[in-house]
């Protein structure tokens, strides 16, 4: 939930803080979740369409903003 609705339940902020703590401690590695291919921001509409409509397309897409 956005706000604590029950004592001891995690909020969105708690979840984000936990993930960032795990990342900084080296306990999880987001690189394992990212596809090998990066997409140009100019291709964003096509990528978003595939994320929504193509079940074989990875659920994560990485854009190269350089």
FITIDO-924642 format. One record per atom (N, C-alpha, C, O): residue in three letters; chain; z, x, y. Coordinates in pm, whole numbers, plus 50000, padded with zeros to 5 digits. Each point is the difference from the previous one (the first is absolute). Layout:
<recs>
<rec code="Ala" unit="A" up="Z" east="X" north="Y"/>
...
</recs>
This chain:
<recs>
<rec code="Unk" unit="A" up="50000" east="50081" north="49880"/>
<rec code="Unk" unit="A" up="50000" east="49919" north="50120"/>
<rec code="Unk" unit="A" up="50000" east="50086" north="50126"/>
<rec code="Unk" unit="A" up="50037" east="50117" north="49996"/>
<rec code="Unk" unit="A" up="49923" east="49825" north="50112"/>
<rec code="Unk" unit="A" up="50001" east="50073" north="50127"/>
<rec code="Unk" unit="A" up="50144" east="50029" north="50044"/>
<rec code="Unk" unit="A" up="50028" east="50106" north="50056"/>
<rec code="Unk" unit="A" up="50060" east="49800" north="49918"/>
<rec code="Unk" unit="A" up="50142" east="50017" north="50035"/>
<rec code="Unk" unit="A" up="50083" east="49980" north="49873"/>
<rec code="Unk" unit="A" up="49961" east="49929" north="49909"/>
<rec code="Unk" unit="A" up="50154" east="50136" north="50089"/>
<rec code="Unk" unit="A" up="50088" east="49989" north="49884"/>
<rec code="Unk" unit="A" up="50042" east="49854" north="49982"/>
<rec code="Unk" unit="A" up="50067" east="49942" north="50086"/>
<rec code="Unk" unit="A" up="49893" east="50001" north="49802"/>
<rec code="Unk" unit="A" up="50031" east="49859" north="49976"/>
<rec code="Unk" unit="A" up="50117" east="49983" north="49903"/>
<rec code="Unk" unit="A" up="50052" east="49890" north="49983"/>
<rec code="Unk" unit="A" up="49987" east="50219" north="49955"/>
<rec code="Unk" unit="A" up="50110" east="49996" north="49904"/>
<rec code="Unk" unit="A" up="50062" east="50139" north="50000"/>
<rec code="Unk" unit="A" up="49928" east="50100" north="50004"/>
<rec code="Unk" unit="A" up="50199" east="49907" north="49992"/>
<rec code="Unk" unit="A" up="50068" east="50130" north="50003"/>
<rec code="Unk" unit="A" up="49947" east="50092" north="49891"/>
<rec code="Unk" unit="A" up="49997" east="49964" north="49882"/>
<rec code="Unk" unit="A" up="49962" east="50156" north="50159"/>
<rec code="Unk" unit="A" up="49953" east="50099" north="49904"/>
<rec code="Unk" unit="A" up="49851" east="49994" north="49972"/>
<rec code="Unk" unit="A" up="49948" east="50088" north="49930"/>
<rec code="Unk" unit="A" up="49980" east="49813" north="50120"/>
<rec code="Unk" unit="A" up="49855" east="49992" north="49979"/>
<rec code="Unk" unit="A" up="49931" east="50092" north="50099"/>
<rec code="Unk" unit="A" up="50042" east="50014" north="50115"/>
<rec code="Unk" unit="A" up="49852" east="50048" north="49839"/>
<rec code="Unk" unit="A" up="49923" east="50090" north="50086"/>
<rec code="Unk" unit="A" up="49909" east="49921" north="50093"/>
<rec code="Unk" unit="A" up="49944" east="49897" north="49961"/>
<rec code="Unk" unit="A" up="50042" east="50152" north="50160"/>
<rec code="Unk" unit="A" up="49907" east="49942" north="50096"/>
<rec code="Unk" unit="A" up="49872" east="50084" north="49999"/>
<rec code="Unk" unit="A" up="49995" east="50103" north="49933"/>
<rec code="Unk" unit="A" up="49903" east="49853" north="50140"/>
<rec code="Unk" unit="A" up="49877" east="50079" north="50011"/>
<rec code="Unk" unit="A" up="50031" east="50140" north="50053"/>
<rec code="Unk" unit="A" up="49948" east="50100" north="49950"/>
<rec code="Unk" unit="A" up="50137" east="49908" north="50149"/>
<rec code="Unk" unit="A" up="50036" east="50130" north="50059"/>
<rec code="Unk" unit="A" up="50069" east="50088" north="49897"/>
<rec code="Unk" unit="A" up="49974" east="50120" north="49993"/>
<rec code="Unk" unit="A" up="50115" east="49822" north="49927"/>
<rec code="Unk" unit="A" up="50068" east="50076" north="49894"/>
<rec code="Unk" unit="A" up="49898" east="50055" north="49900"/>
<rec code="Unk" unit="A" up="50011" east="50115" north="49958"/>
<rec code="Unk" unit="A" up="49890" east="49803" north="50005"/>
<rec code="Unk" unit="A" up="49898" east="50045" north="49905"/>
<rec code="Unk" unit="A" up="49921" east="50118" north="50056"/>
<rec code="Unk" unit="A" up="49978" east="50099" north="49931"/>
<rec code="Unk" unit="A" up="49980" east="49890" north="50195"/>
<rec code="Unk" unit="A" up="49923" east="50107" north="50063"/>
<rec code="Unk" unit="A" up="50083" east="50127" north="50010"/>
<rec code="Unk" unit="A" up="49951" east="50109" north="49971"/>
<rec code="Unk" unit="A" up="50175" east="49877" north="50069"/>
<rec code="Unk" unit="A" up="50089" east="50116" north="50009"/>
<rec code="Unk" unit="A" up="50018" east="50066" north="49864"/>
<rec code="Unk" unit="A" up="50000" east="50123" north="49990"/>
<rec code="Unk" unit="A" up="50013" east="49797" north="49905"/>
<rec code="Unk" unit="A" up="50016" east="50055" north="49865"/>
<rec code="Unk" unit="A" up="49876" east="50077" north="49956"/>
<rec code="Unk" unit="A" up="50011" east="50109" north="49945"/>
<rec code="Unk" unit="A" up="49871" east="49833" north="50079"/>
<rec code="Unk" unit="A" up="49875" east="50067" north="49962"/>
<rec code="Unk" unit="A" up="49985" east="50130" north="50076"/>
<rec code="Unk" unit="A" up="49963" east="50102" north="49941"/>
<rec code="Unk" unit="A" up="50064" east="49898" north="50189"/>
<rec code="Unk" unit="A" up="49989" east="50124" north="50078"/>
<rec code="Unk" unit="A" up="50099" east="50106" north="49952"/>
<rec code="Unk" unit="A" up="49969" east="50119" north="49998"/>
<rec code="Unk" unit="A" up="50150" east="49838" north="49965"/>
<rec code="Unk" unit="A" up="50099" east="50094" north="49947"/>
<rec code="Unk" unit="A" up="49953" east="50061" north="49868"/>
<rec code="Unk" unit="A" up="50014" east="50120" north="49978"/>
<rec code="Unk" unit="A" up="49930" east="49797" north="49935"/>
<rec code="Unk" unit="A" up="49949" east="50050" north="49873"/>
<rec code="Unk" unit="A" up="49883" east="50096" north="50021"/>
<rec code="Unk" unit="A" up="49988" east="50101" north="49931"/>
<rec code="Unk" unit="A" up="49925" east="49868" north="50165"/>
<rec code="Unk" unit="A" up="49889" east="50089" north="50031"/>
<rec code="Unk" unit="A" up="50050" east="50134" north="50051"/>
<rec code="Unk" unit="A" up="49955" east="50105" north="49953"/>
<rec code="Unk" unit="A" up="50137" east="49892" north="50141"/>
<rec code="Unk" unit="A" up="50049" east="50125" north="50058"/>
<rec code="Unk" unit="A" up="50076" east="50085" north="49899"/>
<rec code="Unk" unit="A" up="50004" east="50122" north="50012"/>
<rec code="Unk" unit="A" up="50055" east="49814" north="49888"/>
<rec code="Unk" unit="A" up="50073" east="50073" north="49896"/>
<rec code="Unk" unit="A" up="49908" east="50047" north="49888"/>
<rec code="Unk" unit="A" up="50045" east="50069" north="49907"/>
<rec code="Unk" unit="A" up="49827" east="49894" north="50100"/>
<rec code="Unk" unit="A" up="49907" east="50040" north="49896"/>
<rec code="Unk" unit="A" up="50014" east="49921" north="49871"/>
<rec code="Unk" unit="A" up="49951" east="50043" north="49895"/>
<rec code="Unk" unit="A" up="50114" east="49842" north="50111"/>
<rec code="Unk" unit="A" up="50022" east="49919" north="49880"/>
<rec code="Unk" unit="A" up="49879" east="49915" north="49963"/>
<rec code="Unk" unit="A" up="49981" east="49966" north="49884"/>
<rec code="Unk" unit="A" up="49936" east="49999" north="50217"/>
<rec code="Unk" unit="A" up="49876" east="49928" north="49973"/>
<rec code="Unk" unit="A" up="49887" east="50070" north="50076"/>
<rec code="Unk" unit="A" up="50023" east="50067" north="50101"/>
<rec code="Unk" unit="A" up="49856" east="49917" north="49848"/>
<rec code="Unk" unit="A" up="49884" east="50066" north="50056"/>
<rec code="Unk" unit="A" up="49890" east="49897" north="50020"/>
<rec code="Unk" unit="A" up="49941" east="49952" north="49903"/>
<rec code="Unk" unit="A" up="50031" east="50013" north="50222"/>
<rec code="Unk" unit="A" up="49898" east="49900" north="50028"/>
<rec code="Unk" unit="A" up="49859" east="50049" north="49968"/>
<rec code="Unk" unit="A" up="49910" east="49919" north="49982"/>
<rec code="Unk" unit="A" up="50070" east="50212" north="50010"/>
<rec code="Unk" unit="A" up="49866" east="50051" north="49970"/>
<rec code="Unk" unit="A" up="49951" east="49950" north="49865"/>
<rec code="Unk" unit="A" up="49880" east="49983" north="49980"/>
<rec code="Unk" unit="A" up="50211" east="49992" north="49928"/>
<rec code="Unk" unit="A" up="49962" east="49950" north="49868"/>
<rec code="Unk" unit="A" up="49944" east="49858" north="50009"/>
<rec code="Unk" unit="A" up="49926" east="49958" north="49910"/>
<rec code="Unk" unit="A" up="50107" east="49970" north="50195"/>
<rec code="Unk" unit="A" up="49952" east="49863" north="50016"/>
<rec code="Unk" unit="A" up="49867" east="49991" north="50074"/>
<rec code="Unk" unit="A" up="49930" east="49899" north="49992"/>
<rec code="Unk" unit="A" up="50036" east="50207" north="50081"/>
<rec code="Unk" unit="A" up="49880" east="49996" north="50083"/>
<rec code="Unk" unit="A" up="49876" east="50033" north="49918"/>
<rec code="Unk" unit="A" up="50004" east="50084" north="49911"/>
<rec code="Unk" unit="A" up="49886" east="49848" north="50120"/>
<rec code="Unk" unit="A" up="49874" east="50031" north="49931"/>
<rec code="Unk" unit="A" up="49950" east="50137" north="50045"/>
<rec code="Unk" unit="A" up="50037" east="50050" north="50106"/>
<rec code="Unk" unit="A" up="49877" east="50010" north="49812"/>
<rec code="Unk" unit="A" up="49946" east="50132" north="50035"/>
<rec code="Unk" unit="A" up="49904" east="49991" north="50118"/>
<rec code="Unk" unit="A" up="49987" east="50095" north="50076"/>
<rec code="Unk" unit="A" up="49947" east="49792" north="49939"/>
<rec code="Unk" unit="A" up="49901" east="49985" north="50105"/>
<rec code="Unk" unit="A" up="50065" east="49947" north="50128"/>
<rec code="Unk" unit="A" up="50084" east="49911" north="49995"/>
<rec code="Unk" unit="A" up="49875" east="50144" north="50118"/>
<rec code="Unk" unit="A" up="50040" east="49949" north="50131"/>
<rec code="Unk" unit="A" up="49880" east="49928" north="50061"/>
<rec code="Unk" unit="A" up="49885" east="50036" north="49974"/>
<rec code="Unk" unit="A" up="50143" east="49864" north="50105"/>
<rec code="Unk" unit="A" up="49894" east="49921" north="50062"/>
<rec code="Unk" unit="A" up="49996" east="50023" north="50150"/>
<rec code="Unk" unit="A" up="50102" east="50031" north="50062"/>
<rec code="Unk" unit="A" up="49783" east="49953" north="49994"/>
<rec code="Unk" unit="A" up="49984" east="50008" north="50145"/>
<rec code="Unk" unit="A" up="50052" east="49870" north="50061"/>
<rec code="Unk" unit="A" up="49981" east="49893" north="49942"/>
<rec code="Unk" unit="A" up="50085" east="50115" north="50174"/>
<rec code="Unk" unit="A" up="50043" east="49877" north="50065"/>
<rec code="Unk" unit="A" up="49883" east="49905" north="50029"/>
<rec code="Unk" unit="A" up="50020" east="49879" north="50010"/>
<rec code="Unk" unit="A" up="49860" east="50174" north="50004"/>
<rec code="Unk" unit="A" up="49882" east="49916" north="50023"/>
<rec code="Unk" unit="A" up="49972" east="49909" north="49881"/>
<rec code="Unk" unit="A" up="49932" east="49898" north="50014"/>
<rec code="Unk" unit="A" up="50119" east="50138" north="49868"/>
<rec code="Unk" unit="A" up="49979" east="49922" north="49878"/>
<rec code="Unk" unit="A" up="50114" east="49902" north="49971"/>
<rec code="Unk" unit="A" up="50005" east="49943" north="49892"/>
<rec code="Unk" unit="A" up="50085" east="50039" north="50203"/>
<rec code="Unk" unit="A" up="50123" east="49923" north="49973"/>
<rec code="Unk" unit="A" up="49971" east="49857" north="49954"/>
<rec code="Unk" unit="A" up="50067" east="49951" north="49909"/>
<rec code="Unk" unit="A" up="49836" east="49981" north="50149"/>
<rec code="Unk" unit="A" up="49973" east="49862" north="49960"/>
<rec code="Unk" unit="A" up="49958" east="49993" north="49854"/>
<rec code="Unk" unit="A" up="50044" east="49912" north="49926"/>
<rec code="Unk" unit="A" up="49869" east="50180" north="50032"/>
<rec code="Unk" unit="A" up="49955" east="50002" north="49860"/>
<rec code="Unk" unit="A" up="50117" east="50033" north="49907"/>
<rec code="Unk" unit="A" up="50014" east="49941" north="49893"/>
<rec code="Unk" unit="A" up="50069" east="50154" north="50148"/>
<rec code="Unk" unit="A" up="50115" east="50037" north="49917"/>
<rec code="Unk" unit="A" up="50097" east="49882" north="49988"/>
<rec code="Unk" unit="A" up="50045" east="49970" north="49889"/>
<rec code="Unk" unit="A" up="49987" east="49965" north="50220"/>
<rec code="Unk" unit="A" up="50091" east="49885" north="49996"/>
<rec code="Unk" unit="A" up="49943" east="49887" north="49914"/>
<rec code="Unk" unit="A" up="50073" east="49936" north="49925"/>
<rec code="Unk" unit="A" up="49797" east="50040" north="50087"/>
<rec code="Unk" unit="A" up="49936" east="49898" north="49917"/>
<rec code="Unk" unit="A" up="50015" east="50033" north="49852"/>
<rec code="Unk" unit="A" up="50025" east="49911" north="49918"/>
<rec code="Unk" unit="A" up="49959" east="50217" north="50047"/>
<rec code="Unk" unit="A" up="50013" east="50040" north="49859"/>
<rec code="Unk" unit="A" up="50145" east="49988" north="49953"/>
<rec code="Unk" unit="A" up="50025" east="49957" north="49888"/>
<rec code="Unk" unit="A" up="50070" east="50082" north="50197"/>
<rec code="Unk" unit="A" up="50141" east="49988" north="49963"/>
<rec code="Unk" unit="A" up="50033" east="49854" north="49967"/>
<rec code="Unk" unit="A" up="50073" east="49973" north="49904"/>
<rec code="Unk" unit="A" up="49874" east="49936" north="50174"/>
<rec code="Unk" unit="A" up="50029" east="49858" north="49981"/>
<rec code="Unk" unit="A" up="49924" east="49940" north="49882"/>
<rec code="Unk" unit="A" up="50057" east="49921" north="49924"/>
<rec code="Unk" unit="A" up="49817" east="50116" north="50059"/>
<rec code="Unk" unit="A" up="49913" east="49929" north="49906"/>
<rec code="Unk" unit="A" up="49969" east="50073" north="49869"/>
<rec code="Unk" unit="A" up="49964" east="49935" north="49901"/>
<rec code="Unk" unit="A" up="50049" east="50195" north="50095"/>
<rec code="Unk" unit="A" up="49962" east="50078" north="49882"/>
<rec code="Unk" unit="A" up="50125" east="50042" north="49924"/>
<rec code="Unk" unit="A" up="50071" east="50092" north="50041"/>
<rec code="Unk" unit="A" up="49957" east="49842" north="49849"/>
<rec code="Unk" unit="A" up="50124" east="50028" north="49923"/>
<rec code="Unk" unit="A" up="50003" east="50142" north="49944"/>
<rec code="Unk" unit="A" up="50108" east="50051" north="49969"/>
<rec code="Unk" unit="A" up="49779" east="50014" north="50017"/>
<rec code="Unk" unit="A" up="49998" east="50137" north="49948"/>
<rec code="Unk" unit="A" up="50020" east="50104" north="50110"/>
<rec code="Unk" unit="A" up="50018" east="50118" north="49971"/>
<rec code="Unk" unit="A" up="49979" east="49838" north="50154"/>
<rec code="Unk" unit="A" up="50018" east="50092" north="50113"/>
<rec code="Unk" unit="A" up="50149" east="50032" north="50015"/>
<rec code="Unk" unit="A" up="50083" east="49910" north="49985"/>
<rec code="Unk" unit="A" up="49953" east="50216" north="50043"/>
<rec code="Unk" unit="A" up="50143" east="50033" north="50014"/>
<rec code="Unk" unit="A" up="50065" east="49917" north="50111"/>
<rec code="Unk" unit="A" up="49934" east="49964" north="50098"/>
<rec code="Unk" unit="A" up="50193" east="50008" north="49887"/>
<rec code="Unk" unit="A" up="50071" east="49920" north="50100"/>
<rec code="Unk" unit="A" up="50035" east="50082" north="50123"/>
<rec code="Unk" unit="A" up="50042" east="49945" north="50102"/>
<rec code="Unk" unit="A" up="49943" east="50186" north="49890"/>
<rec code="Unk" unit="A" up="50025" east="50087" north="50115"/>
<rec code="Unk" unit="A" up="49869" east="50066" north="50040"/>
<rec code="Unk" unit="A" up="49921" east="50039" north="49914"/>
<rec code="Unk" unit="A" up="50056" east="49973" north="50214"/>
<rec code="Unk" unit="A" up="49883" east="50068" north="50053"/>
<rec code="Unk" unit="A" up="50047" east="50095" north="50109"/>
<rec code="Unk" unit="A" up="50087" east="49967" north="50080"/>
<rec code="Unk" unit="A" up="49853" east="50149" north="49923"/>
<rec code="Unk" unit="A" up="50038" east="50102" north="50098"/>
<rec code="Unk" unit="A" up="49883" east="50020" north="50096"/>
<rec code="Unk" unit="A" up="49887" east="50022" north="49958"/>
<rec code="Unk" unit="A" up="50142" east="49971" north="50172"/>
<rec code="Unk" unit="A" up="49899" east="50022" north="50102"/>
<rec code="Unk" unit="A" up="50019" east="50139" north="50060"/>
<rec code="Unk" unit="A" up="50112" east="50043" north="50029"/>
<rec code="Unk" unit="A" up="49777" east="50027" north="49991"/>
<rec code="Unk" unit="A" up="50001" east="50133" north="50061"/>
<rec code="Unk" unit="A" up="49973" east="49982" north="50148"/>
<rec code="Unk" unit="A" up="49887" east="49971" north="50040"/>
<rec code="Unk" unit="A" up="50215" east="50046" north="50043"/>
<rec code="Unk" unit="A" up="49989" east="49977" north="50144"/>
<rec code="Unk" unit="A" up="49962" east="50125" north="50077"/>
<rec code="Unk" unit="A" up="49996" east="49998" north="50123"/>
<rec code="Unk" unit="A" up="49975" east="50112" north="49805"/>
<rec code="Unk" unit="A" up="49958" east="50122" north="50072"/>
<rec code="Unk" unit="A" up="49864" east="49986" north="50059"/>
<rec code="Unk" unit="A" up="49950" east="50093" north="50064"/>
</recs>
